[in-house]
Amino acid sequence: MDNVIQTDAAINPGNSGGPLLNSGGQVVGVNIAVSQEGQNIGFALPINVVKEALNNFNSTGQFDRPFLGVRYKVITRDIALLNDVPEGVYVMEVVEGSPAETGGIEEGI
């Protein structure tokens, strides 16, 4: 992931959207994800990125978010070895009219 803070602060399911605080109690980020493979490795959006998004929302009424248009399943090394398939992601669905469809990404690949 680009432009995120990696943290070992505990981020449990349901904690996304909560603040990441420094030792002075200042908000330095907003929790967004936790690694399923790492022990207690989480990620947060830096507060300046959040402020920029809020300013954009207040000006335009919209959040600009990237959208690829795929639903996928991660194929870990263990799963890949057990099923004799490549490690990576398996495209389960391509959203009609999405950038993924326009770019030629196909389901099942």
C-alpha positions in Angstrom: 0.0 0.0 0.0 1.2 3.4 -0.9 1.1 6.5 1.3 0.2 4.8 4.6 1.8 4.6 8.0 2.7 1.1 9.1 2.2 0.5 12.8 2.4 -2.2 15.4 -0.5 -0.6 17.4 -3.3 -3.1 17.9 -5.9 -2.7 15.2 -8.7 -5.2 15.6 -11.6 -5.9 13.3 -14.0 -3.0 13.7 -11.3 -0.5 14.6 -10.9 0.9 11.0 -11.7 4.6 11.0 -10.3 5.1 14.5 -7.5 7.4 15.3 -3.8 6.5 15.4 -2.3 8.5 18.2 1.3 9.5 19.0 2.6 9.5 22.6 1.4 13.1 23.0 -2.2 12.1 22.2 -2.2 13.8 18.8 -3.9 12.1 15.9 -1.3 11.2 13.3 -3.4 8.9 11.2 -6.7 7.0 10.7 -6.6 3.2 11.0 -7.6 1.5 7.8 -6.2 -2.1 7.7 -4.5 -4.9 9.5 -2.3 -7.5 7.9 -3.8 -11.0 8.1 -0.4 -12.6 7.7 1.7 -10.4 10.1 1.3 -10.3 13.8 -0.2 -7.0 14.9 0.9 -5.1 11.8 -1.6 -2.4 10.9 -1.8 0.5 8.5 -3.2 4.0 8.8 -3.8 6.9 6.5 -1.6 9.9 7.5 -3.6 12.7 8.9 -2.6 15.1 6.2 -4.1 12.7 3.6 -7.3 12.6 5.6 -7.4 16.4 5.9 -6.9 16.8 2.2 -9.8 14.3 1.5 -12.0 16.2 3.9 -11.2 19.5 2.3 -12.0 18.0 -1.1 -15.3 16.7 0.2 -16.2 20.0 1.8 -15.5 21.7 -1.6 -17.1 19.2 -4.0 -19.4 17.0 -1.9 -17.5 13.9 -3.1 -14.6 11.7 -2.1 -12.3 10.9 -4.9 -11.3 7.2 -4.5 -9.6 4.9 -7.0 -11.8 2.2 -8.4 -10.5 -0.8 -10.3 -13.7 -2.8 -10.4 -12.6 -6.3 -9.5 -13.5 -8.8 -6.7 -10.5 -11.0 -6.0 -9.1 -13.7 -3.7 -5.5 -13.6 -2.5 -3.7 -16.9 -3.3 -1.0 -17.3 -0.6 2.2 -19.3 -1.2 0.7 -22.2 0.9 -2.6 -22.2 -1.1 -0.6 -22.0 -4.4 1.6 -24.9 -3.5 -1.3 -27.1 -2.3 -3.3 -26.4 -5.5 -0.5 -26.1 -8.0 -1.5 -22.6 -9.0 0.5 -19.3 -9.1 0.8 -17.2 -6.0 -0.9 -13.8 -6.3 -4.6 -13.0 -6.7 -7.4 -14.7 -8.5 -9.9 -12.5 -10.2 -13.4 -13.7 -9.2 -15.5 -10.9 -10.8 -15.0 -7.9 -13.1 -17.5 -5.1 -12.6 -19.3 -4.2 -15.9 -18.2 -0.9 -17.2 -15.3 -0.6 -14.8 -11.7 0.4 -15.6 -10.8 -3.2 -15.1 -13.2 -4.3 -17.9 -12.0 -1.5 -20.1 -8.4 -2.5 -19.5 -9.1 -6.1 -20.5 -8.9 -7.8 -17.1 -10.9 -11.1 -17.2 -12.4 -13.3 -14.5 -10.6 -16.4 -13.6 -7.2 -15.1 -14.5 
